[in-house]
Amino acid sequence: MVSLRSSGRHHLGRSENERRCGRHGRVIVTKILAGRPKDIDDVRGILRERKSSLNLDLIRETLGLLDQALDRSDLSPLLEDELRKLGN
């Protein structure tokens, strides 16, 4: 799917949420979805280094949509647990 914006830029296969989520946000969502210990370690590192620049509301929304679509309930809580561990 290609959507064109007035800027003339092409966005191939990305939803509006994906574009607004940002690169680090997409990495966080992907790694939480994968769920391996190394992926969760990577999530911790990204949160530690980039938390202030992340759109956490959008990351939460995306994880919530994935929880629903995949009939899961562990993705959103995993992000919240990692944020709590950072003292937030």
C-alpha atoms as an extended CHARMM CRD file, in Angstrom:
* protein
*
        88  EXT
         1         1  MET       CA              0.0000000000        0.0000000000        0.0000000000  PROA      1               0.0000000000
         2         2  VAL       CA              1.3180000000        3.4410000000       -0.9310000000  PROA      2               0.0000000000
         3         3  SER       CA             -0.0980000000        6.5940000000        0.5030000000  PROA      3               0.0000000000
         4         4  LEU       CA              0.9380000000        9.9950000000       -0.7830000000  PROA      4               0.0000000000
         5         5  ARG       CA              1.0490000000       13.0860000000        1.3100000000  PROA      5               0.0000000000
         6         6  SER       CA              1.0810000000       16.6680000000        0.1400000000  PROA      6               0.0000000000
         7         7  SER       CA              4.8420000000       16.7180000000        0.7060000000  PROA      7               0.0000000000
         8         8  GLY       CA              5.1170000000       14.1890000000       -2.1240000000  PROA      8               0.0000000000
         9         9  ARG       CA              6.7790000000       11.6320000000        0.1330000000  PROA      9               0.0000000000
        10        10  HSD       CA              5.8420000000        7.9930000000       -0.2980000000  PROA      10              0.0000000000
        11        11  HSD       CA              5.0530000000        5.8190000000        2.7190000000  PROA      11              0.0000000000
        12        12  LEU       CA              5.2670000000        2.2030000000        1.7330000000  PROA      12              0.0000000000
        13        13  GLY       CA              3.2970000000       -0.1960000000        3.9000000000  PROA      13              0.0000000000
        14        14  ARG       CA              3.3520000000        1.8900000000        7.0620000000  PROA      14              0.0000000000
        15        15  SER       CA              0.2830000000        2.8770000000        9.0130000000  PROA      15              0.0000000000
        16        16  GLU       CA             -0.1260000000        6.3400000000       10.4820000000  PROA      16              0.0000000000
        17        17  ASN       CA              0.6610000000        4.9090000000       13.9450000000  PROA      17              0.0000000000
        18        18  GLU       CA              3.9060000000        3.4140000000       12.6630000000  PROA      18              0.0000000000
        19        19  ARG       CA              5.0130000000        6.7400000000       11.1970000000  PROA      19              0.0000000000
        20        20  ARG       CA              4.1640000000        8.6840000000       14.3590000000  PROA      20              0.0000000000
        21        21  CYS       CA              5.6940000000        6.0760000000       16.6670000000  PROA      21              0.0000000000
        22        22  GLY       CA              9.2230000000        6.8150000000       15.4800000000  PROA      22              0.0000000000
        23        23  ARG       CA             12.1140000000        4.4850000000       14.8570000000  PROA      23              0.0000000000
        24        24  HSD       CA             12.8860000000        3.7320000000       18.5040000000  PROA      24              0.0000000000
        25        25  GLY       CA              9.2230000000        3.2490000000       19.2960000000  PROA      25              0.0000000000
        26        26  ARG       CA              8.9020000000        0.7210000000       16.4780000000  PROA      26              0.0000000000
        27        27  VAL       CA             11.9650000000       -1.1150000000       17.7670000000  PROA      27              0.0000000000
        28        28  ILE       CA             10.4700000000       -1.2430000000       21.2740000000  PROA      28              0.0000000000
        29        29  VAL       CA              7.1690000000       -2.6120000000       19.9750000000  PROA      29              0.0000000000
        30        30  THR       CA              8.9190000000       -5.2140000000       17.8100000000  PROA      30              0.0000000000
        31        31  LYS       CA             11.2180000000       -6.3550000000       20.5970000000  PROA      31              0.0000000000
        32        32  ILE       CA              8.3920000000       -6.6100000000       23.1270000000  PROA      32              0.0000000000
        33        33  LEU       CA              6.4480000000       -8.6630000000       20.6000000000  PROA      33              0.0000000000
        34        34  ALA       CA              9.4610000000      -10.9820000000       20.1050000000  PROA      34              0.0000000000
        35        35  GLY       CA              9.8240000000      -11.2530000000       23.8810000000  PROA      35              0.0000000000
        36        36  ARG       CA             13.2020000000      -12.9920000000       24.0790000000  PROA      36              0.0000000000
        37        37  PRO       CA             15.3840000000      -12.0730000000       27.0750000000  PROA      37              0.0000000000
        38        38  LYS       CA             17.8600000000      -10.2400000000       24.7990000000  PROA      38              0.0000000000
        39        39  ASP       CA             14.9980000000       -8.2820000000       23.2300000000  PROA      39              0.0000000000
        40        40  ILE       CA             13.7250000000       -7.2100000000       26.6410000000  PROA      40              0.0000000000
        41        41  ASP       CA             17.2710000000       -6.1510000000       27.5980000000  PROA      41              0.0000000000
        42        42  ASP       CA             17.3380000000       -4.0450000000       24.4340000000  PROA      42              0.0000000000
        43        43  VAL       CA             13.9920000000       -2.4800000000       25.3920000000  PROA      43              0.0000000000
        44        44  ARG       CA             15.4490000000       -1.5480000000       28.7920000000  PROA      44              0.0000000000
        45        45  GLY       CA             18.4360000000        0.0970000000       27.1240000000  PROA      45              0.0000000000
        46        46  ILE       CA             16.2920000000        2.1030000000       24.7120000000  PROA      46              0.0000000000
        47        47  LEU       CA             13.9890000000        3.2240000000       27.5170000000  PROA      47              0.0000000000
        48        48  ARG       CA             16.9580000000        4.2120000000       29.6610000000  PROA      48              0.0000000000
        49        49  GLU       CA             18.6510000000        6.2070000000       26.8900000000  PROA      49              0.0000000000
        50        50  ARG       CA             15.7140000000        7.6430000000       24.9410000000  PROA      50              0.0000000000
        51        51  LYS       CA             12.6770000000        7.7150000000       27.2410000000  PROA      51              0.0000000000
        52        52  SER       CA             12.2880000000       11.4810000000       27.1200000000  PROA      52              0.0000000000
        53        53  SER       CA             12.0780000000       11.4870000000       23.3150000000  PROA      53              0.0000000000
        54        54  LEU       CA              9.7060000000        8.5080000000       22.9780000000  PROA      54              0.0000000000
        55        55  ASN       CA              5.9940000000        8.8200000000       22.3030000000  PROA      55              0.0000000000
        56        56  LEU       CA              5.0370000000        6.4580000000       25.1370000000  PROA      56              0.0000000000
        57        57  ASP       CA              1.3100000000        7.0340000000       24.6520000000  PROA      57              0.0000000000
        58        58  LEU       CA              1.5470000000        5.8520000000       21.0690000000  PROA      58              0.0000000000
        59        59  ILE       CA              3.7460000000        2.8880000000       22.0100000000  PROA      59              0.0000000000
        60        60  ARG       CA              1.1510000000        1.9370000000       24.6250000000  PROA      60              0.0000000000
        61        61  GLU       CA             -1.6450000000        2.2990000000       22.0730000000  PROA      61              0.0000000000
        62        62  THR       CA              0.2060000000        0.1410000000       19.5400000000  PROA      62              0.0000000000
        63        63  LEU       CA              0.9240000000       -2.5800000000       22.1090000000  PROA      63              0.0000000000
        64        64  GLY       CA             -2.7200000000       -2.5070000000       23.1970000000  PROA      64              0.0000000000
        65        65  LEU       CA             -3.8610000000       -2.9780000000       19.6010000000  PROA      65              0.0000000000
        66        66  LEU       CA             -1.4400000000       -5.8910000000       19.2130000000  PROA      66              0.0000000000
        67        67  ASP       CA             -2.6780000000       -7.4270000000       22.4730000000  PROA      67              0.0000000000
        68        68  GLN       CA             -6.2250000000       -7.3270000000       21.0750000000  PROA      68              0.0000000000
        69        69  ALA       CA             -5.3740000000       -8.4510000000       17.5500000000  PROA      69              0.0000000000
        70        70  LEU       CA             -3.2420000000      -11.3740000000       18.7290000000  PROA      70              0.0000000000
        71        71  ASP       CA             -5.5450000000      -12.3090000000       21.6280000000  PROA      71              0.0000000000
        72        72  ARG       CA             -2.7510000000      -11.6590000000       24.0990000000  PROA      72              0.0000000000
        73        73  SER       CA             -2.5980000000       -9.7060000000       27.3150000000  PROA      73              0.0000000000
        74        74  ASP       CA              1.1170000000       -9.6350000000       28.0750000000  PROA      74              0.0000000000
        75        75  LEU       CA              2.5470000000       -6.9950000000       25.7420000000  PROA      75              0.0000000000
        76        76  SER       CA              1.2570000000       -3.8030000000       27.3600000000  PROA      76              0.0000000000
        77        77  PRO       CA              2.0430000000       -4.9540000000       30.9160000000  PROA      77              0.0000000000
        78        78  LEU       CA              5.5970000000       -5.8170000000       29.8690000000  PROA      78              0.0000000000
        79        79  LEU       CA              6.2320000000       -2.2000000000       28.8180000000  PROA      79              0.0000000000
        80        80  GLU       CA              4.7130000000       -0.9050000000       32.0560000000  PROA      80              0.0000000000
        81        81  ASP       CA              6.8550000000       -3.3020000000       34.1170000000  PROA      81              0.0000000000
        82        82  GLU       CA             10.0080000000       -2.0840000000       32.3880000000  PROA      82              0.0000000000
        83        83  LEU       CA              9.0260000000        1.5480000000       32.9160000000  PROA      83              0.0000000000
        84        84  ARG       CA              8.3750000000        0.8460000000       36.6080000000  PROA      84              0.0000000000
        85        85  LYS       CA             11.8090000000       -0.7460000000       36.9360000000  PROA      85              0.0000000000
        86        86  LEU       CA             13.3040000000        2.5100000000       35.6630000000  PROA      86              0.0000000000
        87        87  GLY       CA             11.5500000000        4.3450000000       38.4790000000  PROA      87              0.0000000000
        88        88  ASN       CA              8.6550000000        5.8460000000       36.5540000000  PROA      88              0.0000000000
